Amino acid sequence: MRFAERDNSRILPDPINKQALCPACKAEVISKCGDINIWHWAHKNNEDCDNWGGRETEWHINWKNEFPNNNQEVIVGNHRADVKINNTVIEFQNSFISAEDIRERELFYGKMIWVLNLETLCNRIKLKVKNNYSTFRWKYPKKSWENSERPIYIDIGITPMGDGISSHKLFLIKKIYFGKYVGGWGKLISKKDFIMEHSK
């Protein structure tokens, strides 16, 4: 986790002030500020009280930092939502997750959306842009997403726009078909527009 509590304030880990409390279970956590992993707080007993927690990457941190600190790692029941803003949870998913875990989170959070990392989860997607919508084919898809009932955005990263201009884009899946070939349609949205839309 990135945020812990000390003196009723949310604090980031640092190598000097090494102790704080978990905002969910109030157990003692210690700062981990090494040279290899992202700086974070860890439970002193090495057992995270949130079994949905996982190793964070720079991709996670960069996305979370697009939203105010108070909207990051919001405690919902006994879990830490990546971002919660205006009663909508945004979960940033960088690694494989089972169909059961997807369904469990969707039921638990209710109003939520997913943002998947193209590089690690969807690197076999091919998009064809046509007017205001795009079609896609997904070779070797992660079939655990077949029964997701919440909006799925794929972070496709920086894309060239022509004339030397580039823009960070996401692809919102509007319809997906699972069969012999997996594909469907959706629309491209800029990262800036995504953040504005979900910060209202």
N, C-alpha and C positions, 0 to 999 in steps of 0.2 A: 504494500500500500504506500501511497505517496504522502498522505496526510495523516498525522496523529494529533492527539490533543495534549496540551499542557496549559495549565492555568486558564481553562475554558476558551483557549484559542486553538485554531487549526494551524499546525506547523509542518513544514517540510523537513526531511532529514538533513542533518549536518554532522560533521565529524566531531564537533565540540560538545554540543548539547545532545548527548546520546540516548536519553531516556524520555519516554512519554507514555501515553495511554492509547490503546486502541479505541477509536470512536464508537465501535459497535459493542464489544464485550467488556471494555474498560480494563482489560488485562494489560500488563506492562509490555511495551514494545521497545526495541532498541534500533538505533539507526545503523544501516549498512551502507557505508560510503567508501566503497573500494574503487579500483581502477577499471574493473571489467564490467560488472553489472550496473544497471541503472540504479542510482541512489534510491533507497526505499527504507521503509520501516518493516521490521519482522517481529512476530511474537517471540518473546524471550524463550518460550518452551518449544519454539520452532513449529507449532501447529496453528495455522491460520484458522480463525474462527469462521471464516467465510470459505466454504469448500468450493465456491465458484471462482475464487481468486486464482490468479496464475501469474507467471512471470511476465512482467511488462517489458515492452520494447520501446525504442525511440518512436516508432510509428504510433503506439498508444499515447505516449506522452505528448507528442506533437498535436495529435487530435484533441486530447483533453484540454491542452493549453489554449485552444481556440475559444474556450468557454470560461466564464469567470470561475475563480477558485471555489467559491461557495456552491457551484453547480457540479463540481467534480467529486467523485467518490462519495456520493450521497448515500447515507445509510437508509435502506428500505428493509424493514424487518431485521433479519440477521444477515443481510447481504449488502455489498457496496456496489451501487450502480455506477458504471463508468461516468456517465453524465446524466443528470436529471434536471430538466428545465421545463417549467410550465406543465408539470405533471406528466411529461413524456420522458421515458428513459431511452438513452442512446447507448447501445452496447457496441464497442469496437472489437471485432473478432479477427485475430491474427493467426490462430491455429485451429486444428480440427476440433470439432465439437460434435457429440453424438446427437442423433435425432431425439433421444429421450431428454438430453440436457437442453436442447433448443426448445422443446415443448414445455419443459418445466419452467424455464425462464420466462417464456411468453405468458404462461398462465400466472406466474407469480407477479410479474411486473404489470401485466395488463397492457396499458398504452405504452408501446415501445417501438423502436426501429433498430435495425441491424446495419452496421457498416462493416463490410468485409474487405480485407486487404487483398487486392488483386494478385500481388506478387507471391503470396503464400497459399492462398485458398482458391484462386480463380484464374491461375495463369494460363489456362487452356481455353479461355473465352475469346471468341473473335466477333468483333462488332462490325456491323454495316450501317452507316448513317444514311438516312433517307429523309429529307425534309425535317420535320419536327420530332421524328421518332427514329429509333434504331432497332434493328433485329440483331439477334446474337445466336451463335452456336457455341455449345460448351462441351469440349472434348474431355472425357474423364472427369465428370463433375463430382462434387462431394454430395452424394445422394442423401445425406442426412438433412439437406435443406429442402427436400422434396415436399415436406408437409408443413413447412413454416407458414404461419398465418399472419406474420407482421411484415411491414415493408422492408425490403432488402436493397441496400445501396452497395455498390461495389466501387471502392476507391481505386480508380484507374490511373491516378497520378497526373503528372504533367504531360499534356498533349500539345503538339504543335497546332497553331491556328492559321499559319500562313504569314508571309511577310515578316518572318522572324519573331512573331508573337506566339507565346505559349500560355496555357491556362491549366490550372489544376481542376480535373473533372471527376465527377462521380457518375455512375450509371445506375439509375433506378429501374429495377426489374418490375415491369407492370404485369407480365404474364410469362409463365415458364411451363414448358411441356416436357415431361419426363417420359421417355420411351426408348426406342432403338437409338434415336438421336435426340439429344437434349438441346432445346433452344427456346426461343420466345421473342418477346419484344419489350421495349422500355424506352427510356429517354435519358439523354445526357443532361447533367446539371452542373454548374460551376460550383466549386467548393465554397466560394464566397456566397452564392445564392443559397446553398444548403445551410450554411451557418446562419445567415440572416433569417431564413424561413423557420429554423428550429430554435431561434433565440427570441422569438416574439412572445 
